[in-house]
Structures are given as C-alpha cells and as structure tokens.
C-alpha cells in the first residue's frame, strides 16, 4: 500500500504563488494512506481560503488545521486510531523559498552540492544532533523510522519553517524516506547532476532506489524554481 501522497501546483493557490506538498503516512490498515491524503487535502483547502499574505502564516495555519482534522477523524473511527503523517510543504517566488516541515520527509536544494534544508524529526536524528550517535550508524539503525513529530501526533504541533535564498540553477528536491533510506546524499546528487531534464532525473532517482532494495514507498518531487517546471514520481 502506498502511504505517500503529493500535491503540486505551479499556478497560484490562494495567496501563495505555487505550492508543493509531500506527506508520508503511518498507521495500521488504511490509516496511513488516509492520514497523508487527508492532511494534504486539508492543507490545500486551507491555503485556498486563507486571506493572509505571509507564506509562513498561511502554511502554519494550514498545517495546524490539518493536525486538528486528523485528530478528530482518528477519534471518530477505531480503524483510524493512532494515524499520523509527516508533511513537507514549499512555496517560492522571486528567488525566495519558504518551507514548512513536520516529520522526516525531506527537502533539499541541489545546486553546487546537495544541501538538506529540513531537519528530520526522528529518534535517530535527535541522537545524532546530541552527539550520541554517528550519522553512518543512524542511517542503518533499526529505529531510524521512528519519528518524534507528526501531523496527528497530538493537539499541539511544532512546525519547523525555513526561508532560503535560491541561486541560479538551484533545483528543489522533496522526498519521502523511501528514497533517502536507499540512497546516500552523494548518490542522489550525482543522479540529479547527470540529468538536465527534470523528468528523467526524477525517474532515475526512483529506479535507483528500487534497485537498492526499494523497501518503502518512494516519492520524489523535483522542481526547477526559475523555469517553474515541477516533476513527480
């Protein structure tokens, strides 16, 4: 079952100039699939209706509404109890990027090198940040998929926001952990650099992750923010 869900719009959504969202759900039965889809749909609806002008304010309100909506649905249906999802959302304009993140789905900037912008909210990455685990150990640790923040994880949700100034030829990569569990950052960057065509790069990333084992759903969004081209797989 694919518990990943994405939304991309190169056209304005509400007061945002564009919008890309990726969510990776968790929960038994159909719960993870439902959580990711319902979260993304709730965020999009909120953005469409929001009259604020601040991208951070718009995304904060949308994710907070999604968190409340997921909790309410989980409380109404025993089959959805305990469901949750990661979410990473981005919008950009005039060379400025605004990112919101909860969980361990990632956003990178691929420019002169691959730079991870988001911070994983996961058990192993918290240990790495505290100096109690080496990054190479964290990458293969059996508890690497235990996340410490999620939409639906509780009534109060802590959201990370990042604002980044884009450089010419930068591309935006968003992905679920199905990609990063299989490929190291250097391998991801080499693939992106090898393909000028965004669609070809996305397809090759998914193919390579599957060749390395493909142990989880693999979802990739690659965007050229200056041309406006967005491709997903």
N, C-alpha and C positions, 0 to 999 in steps of 0.2 A: 504494500500500500504506500502510495506517495503522500507523505505528510507535509511536503513543502508546498508553498503557494506563493505566486508572484503577481504583481501588478506593475505595468509600465505605461506611462503616458508621456509622449514627447510634447503634447499640447498642454495648455494651462488646465489646472484642476483647481477650481475655486480661485483663490488669490495666489496660488503657487504657480510659477511659470511652467512646471513639469513635475513629475513625481514617479519615483520607482520604489517599490516596497518588496521585501522578501521576508517570508516567515517560515519557520521550521517547527511544526507542531509536535507535541508529545502527549501521551495518554493512551490507555488501552482501547481496544476495539476501534471504533471510528473517531474517537475523541481527538486525537492529534490532528487528523485530517480536518475535522470540523473546526478546531481551535484556530488553525492557521488561516483557513479560508474566511471564517467569521471575523477574525481580527483584521485581516486586510480589507474586507468589505466595509467594516465599521469605520476604519481609518479613512478610507476613500470618501465615504458619505460625510463624515465629519469635516474633512478638508473642503469638500464641495460647499458645505453650508456655512463655514466659518468666515466671518467678516473681518477678522484680524488681518493685519498686514505683515506682521513679523513671522518669518518662516518657523523660527523656534517655537513661538507661541502657538502657531497653527498645529505643528506636529505634536507638541506637548499635549494640547487639548485632545487631539485625535487619539493618541495612544492611551491617555487616561480614560477616555470614553470606551475604547476597545477593552481595556483591562476590566472595567466595571461590567461591560456587556458579557464578557467571557465568564466572569464570576457568577453573574446572575443565571446564565444558561446552565452552567455546571451545577448550580443549586437546584435547578428545576428538573434535571434528568439524571438519574443514577448512572446511566451509561456514559455520561459526560463528566462525571465527578472526577476531580483532580486534573482535568485537562489544562494545558497551557501551551505557550508558543514563544519562540524567540521572535524578534522583529528588528529589521534594519530598514530605515527609510531615508531617502535622499531627494533633495531638490537643488537646482543650481541656476545661476543667472550671472551674466557679466563676469565670468571667471571666478565666482564665489560659490562655494559648495557648503550646504548645510545638511548635516547628518544626525539622525536620531537612532539610538541603539539600545536594545534590551536583549540579553542573552549572548549566545556565542556565534550567531551568524555574523559574517564579517563584511566590511567594506575596505577596499584597498584603493590606493592611487598607483597606477602603473605609469611611471614617467621615465626618469633616468634609472630608476630601480623600483622595486615593488615595496610600497610603504603601507603597512596596516594602520588605518586610521582609527577604527573602532577597537575597544578593549573587550576581550572575552570575559563574560560574567560566568565563569565556570570554576569548579573546585580546584582543578589543577593549575589554572592560570592565576588564581588567587595565591596558591602556594608558590608559584614562580615569582610573582611580584613581591612576596615576602622573603624571597631568597631561600625558601625551604625545599625547592625542587628545581632541578635543571631543566631548561626548555626541551632538551632532547629526550629527557625522561617523560616530561609532561605529554609530549606528542604521541607516545605509545602507551601511556598509563591506562590501566583498565577502567579507571573512573573519569577519563577525560570528557565524557559526555554528560557528566552531572553538572547542571547549570545552577547558578546561585540567584539569578534573576529571570523572571519570565512574565509575560502578559498572562494574567490569570493566577499568578503566584500568591496574591494577597491583596487586601483592599488598598494598600499604599504601594505605588510602583515608582521605583527610582529609574529615571531615564538618563542616559548619557547623551550629550549633544557636542558636536564638533563642527567648527567652522574652518574651512580650508581655502586658501587662495590657490587656484589652479594655474598651472603653467602650460604654455603651448605644447601640444602633442600629448598631454596627460590623458589617460583613459581611466574610467571608474569601473572597478570590478566589485560586484556584490556576489556573495556565495554562501551556501549552507555548508555545514561541516562535512557533508558528503564529499566535497572537493578537497578541503584542507586536511582531512584525515588521511587522504590517499596521496596527495602531492605536497611536497615541501614548497615553500615560497619561491625558492630559486627555480624550481621546475615550472611553476605557474608563470613566472615572469618570462622565462625562456620561450614558452609557448606563445604568450601574448606578443612578444617581440618578433617571433617568427612569422606572424600573420598580420599584414596590413589590413586585410579585410576582417572586420569585426565579427561577422557571422562565422567565418572559418575559424577564428581564434576560439570562439565560444564552443563550437562543436568539437574542436580538438581537445580542449580542456576536459570536457565530459568524457570523450573517448579515452583519454589518458587515465583519468581517474577510474574508469571501469576496467581498464587493462591492469591497473594496480590492485584490483580486487572489488571495487565498487560495492563496499559493504553497507552503504546507506544511500538514501535518495541524494542525487547530485543535481543541484540547481545553480545556475550561473547567469548573471546579467552583466553584460559588458557594454559600456556607454562611451561614446566619443562626445564629450560635452560641448565641443566647439562646432561640430557638424550637426549635433542633435541626434546622431544615429544611436539607436538602442537595440541590442540583440539579446535574446534569452534562450536558454536551453535547459 
